[in-house]
């Protein structure tokens, strides 16, 4: 990519897709990795199309099941339209892995040896407006006196590094979330502890950015929910998972 002050063409600048804005639900839904678009200027990052269909490029199913939960709960859903390979919006942009050079064994040619100026453009054009949209929605909710629980929706590949992952759901937290504990208890009561992971298949740690930045900075409770991708790979699966999550979220909130 030639050096310039912007990465996105005029028709690519709606980075944050906002469904049901200014809704009154106590939940604000987020989809950091819901999209898989690549800005045209980056020429697919040098990847064949088959790689952009894989989990390395996006959280499969999140856009679909997130939209259904948004509709069911009358909740705002803010999702990011560009691939996590362009910039991972759930990483501090100062981290090297916000611009991965390798993902699940696949080299990402368009991220190799990025100059600082190229990183700064991706931050300014994609990560900054996405997080600004979240902050603006939270500011509006605070101004209207609405309580907010942040729900960050993710999905995970069924197999990673030669390991078949047994979990259907994963609840990620930093040990500071009563709401996450309530959702974990509800899901385990319904499906069993062996298929509902507590900080599985990932642990919320210093790598995560969105929840610590937006919930931690405002003293909000939260849930970072992972769903195995084979369960949400098609419309039927997305509807099934959305129905479960839309039932569990308010029930867990009532438990508190």
N, C-alpha and C positions, 0 to 999 in steps of 0.2 A: 504494500500500500504506500502511495506517495504521501509524504508528510503534508498535512493540512490542519486547519483549525477545527475541522469537523469530520466525522466519520459517516454520519447518516444522511441519506438523501431526504428531501423534504417529505416524501411520503412514508419515510421510515421513522419519523420522530415521535410518534405516539408510543413511547417505550412502555409505559404502564397501562395495561388494559384494566379498566375499573368497571366492574359489574355491580349494579344496584347501589350507586353512590348515595351517601347520606342516609342509609337505612338506619333503623332504630334498634336492630338486634344488639344484644350485649356482646356479640362476637364480631371481630374483624378478621376476615380470612385473607391469607397471603399465599402467593405461589411464586417463590423466588426462581424456581427452575421449570416453570410450567411451559415456557416457550422453547422453540428450537430454530428460530429464524437466524440467519447470518446476514449482516449488512452486505449489500451487493459489492461494496468496495473491497471487502475481504475475500471475495472469490471462494466462498465455502471453506476458508482457512486451509485450502489445499487438500480437503478430504473428499473421498467419494461419497455419493449419496447414501450408500448403505451404512456408513459410519454415523451419519447424521440421524439415522433412524434408531440408533442404539441408545442405551441408557446414558452413555457418556455425554450425549448432547443435551438431554433434557430429562425431566422427571415424567416418565410416560404416565398418561392418564390423569394427571393433576388438573389440567385445564378443564377436562370434561367433568370429573366428579366434583371438583371445586365449584363449578357453575351450578351443578344440581344442588349442592348443599346451600349455596347462596340463595337459590330460589326457595328451597324448603324452609329455611330459617329467616328469610327476609334479611339477609346479612350482606354487607358489602364484601366483595372479593376483588383484591388487587393482585394482578399477576403480571409477571415480567415476560415480554414477548420474545426476547432474544436468547439464544443458546448460552448455557453456562460455559461453553468453550470460548465464547467471545470475552466474557467477563463473568465470573461467578459472583452473583449479587448476595450470596450468603457467606462471603468472605470479606474481611477487611481488605480494601483495595491495596493497602500497603504490602499485603502478603504475596509472595511469589505464586502461590497456588491459586490466586484469583485469575491467573492467566495460564492455565495448565499447558505444559509442553508435551506431556504424556498423560493419557487417561485410560485406565484399565488396559494397559499394554499398547494402546494405540498412539503413535506419535501424532502431534498436532502441528503440521508444518507452519501454519500461519501464526503460531505463537512462539516460534523459535527465535531467540535472540531479539526480543522486542526492545526497542528503544524506550527510554522513559517518556518521551513525547507521545509515542503511540499508546502507551499505557494510560497516560493522562487524558488523552482524547476519549478512550473507551470509558474511563471513569466519568468524565464530564458528560458524555453523550448518553450513557446507558445507566450506570449504577447510581449516579447522583440524582437524575430525575425520577428513577424508580423509588428510591428511598425518600425523596422529597414528596412524592405522591402519598406514601404511607404516613409521613409526618403531617402532611396537610389534613388527611382524613382524621388522624388522631387529634389534631388541634381543633378541628370542627366538632368532633364528638365531645371533647372537653368543654368547648364553649357552650354546647347544648346540654351539658350536665349528664351525659350518658356514661354509664359504667362500661368498661371495655375489657374483654379478655381476648388476647391475640391468639389466633390459631394459624400456625404455619404448616402448610400442607406439602408433603413430600412423598416420593415413592422410591423404592429400592429394587435393584435387580435381584431375581431369585437366586442367581449363582454368581459368586465373586471369588476370585483367586482359587478356583477349584473346589469351593465349599458351597453345598446346597443349603441355602438359608431356610430354616423351618418356620420362621415367624410369618404370620399374616399381617400383624400390626406391630409397630414399634413406637413407644412413647419416650421421647428424648427430653431430658430436663437437666438442670444443674443442681438439683436437690433443694431448690428454693421455691417450688411451685405446688401449693396445695391443690390447684386445679388439675395439674398433670397427674398427681397421685390419685385424684378422684376418677379421672378418665381411665387410668391404668386399672384401678380396682373394678370399674364397671366392665371393661373389655375382658379382663381375666375371669370375672364371674360368669360371663357369657360364653367365652371361647376357650378358656383354660390358660394357665400360665405358660405352657410350653410353646404356644403360638402367638403370645402377646409379649413382646420383648420390653423389658425395663432397661432403657438406654441400650437397646439393640435394634438394628444391627450397627448403630453408631452411638457414640456417647456425646452429649452436648458438652463441649469444652471450649477452649480458646479459639478453636477453628470457626465455630459458628459466629455469625455476625448479626443477622437480622433480629432475632429475638433478644439477645443481650442489648443491642443498640436501642431498639424501640421500646421493648417492655421494661428492661432494666433501667433505662434512662428515665422512665416515667412511673416506675413503681407498679407496673401492671402485672397481673398474673397471665399465664400463657400455656399453650400446648404446642409442641412440635411433634406432629403425627406423621409417621412413616407407614406406607401401605405397600405390600409386595406387588410388583408391577404386573405379574401375570393375572392378578385379581382385578386390575383396572385397565387391561389392554384393549378392551372393546366397550361398546356402549352398554351392553348388558351388565358387564362387570362393574362399570362405573356407576350405573344406577343402583346396583345391589350394595356396593360399598357406601355410596352417598346416603342411602336410606339408613344404614347402620350408624354412620357417623352423625347424621342429622338427628337421630334419636338419642345417641349417647351424649352429645355435647350439652344440651340443656338439662338432661337428667343428672349429669355430673355436677353441673353448676348448682342445681337444686340441692345436691348432697352437701354442699358447703354451707 
